[in-house]
Amino acid sequence: MNETSVGLRAAPGLDLIKWTAPAVMALMILAVMAFWPRYLSSPATLGTPFLHFHAITATLWFALLFTQPLLIRNRKPAWHRRLGYASLALAPLVVAAFVLAAHSQLGSRSAPDVWPLGRYILYLQLSLGALFGLFWLMGMLERRDRLVHARYMVATGLTFIDPVLARLLPDLGIPPQFVTFAVTDIILLALIWLERDARRGREVFPIVLALFLLSQLPVFMGLTDSPAWEAFAGWYLSLPLT
């Protein structure tokens, strides 16, 4: 095992090199299942250019998260760094895709009977896009510290749990985010527990959990129905983005 592999194994029971790629693959399989009925089964007729852009950038990001730990595991740090530089272009495109998809879908839901749902979905998409961008930026700023950098990159993948899992859940009579947010938070709590004896890098997942909880509060408090958010949604829809 090389120095990089040792550096990323922060505590017994948790090895990012070993578990990140299988976890990303599992999420990709769930994503195919989630988006097959209403998009992947017939993208030409069910999708829009902005949805295609969102799907392509997200898929490329999944591929990056899947490949990077494998490159480290196979002792190819030079290729790992080269693909890391590619994220300088890809990550902003992922954030832009969140923004454009949110604007496009809000416009398609602007009828009076679905306007509240549109505001709700708008918040989900913008908040998750903001979290993705923030985790990526924090990871890049800490790229010289392998432990911290790798954990923030893993955190970017957690922002896709809600849009994937929400489409797989049956109708429970409650907003699906009550389940999807709980799953995300439980995963982070498990990661925090597994890293409890780590000497370095264990502060990352508590920070990530705190940011997720902060972004989830408006949903649980019903603030997406507030006049302030309604005004923001109207202004956002008026922008000539899509």
Buried (B, 14 or more C-beta within 10 A) or exposed (E): EEEBBEBBBBBEEBBBBBEBBEBBEEBBEBBEEBBEEEBBEEEEEEBBEBBBBBBEBBEBBBBBBBBBBBBBBEEBBEBBEEBBEEBEEBBBBBBBBBBBBBBBBBBEBEEEEEBBEBBBBBBBBBBBBBBBBBBBBBBBEBBEBBBBBBBBBBBBBBBBBBBBBBBEBEEEEEBBBEBBBEBBBEBBEEBBEBBEEBEEBBBBBBBBBEBBBEBBEBBEEEEBEEEEBBEBBEEBBEEEBB
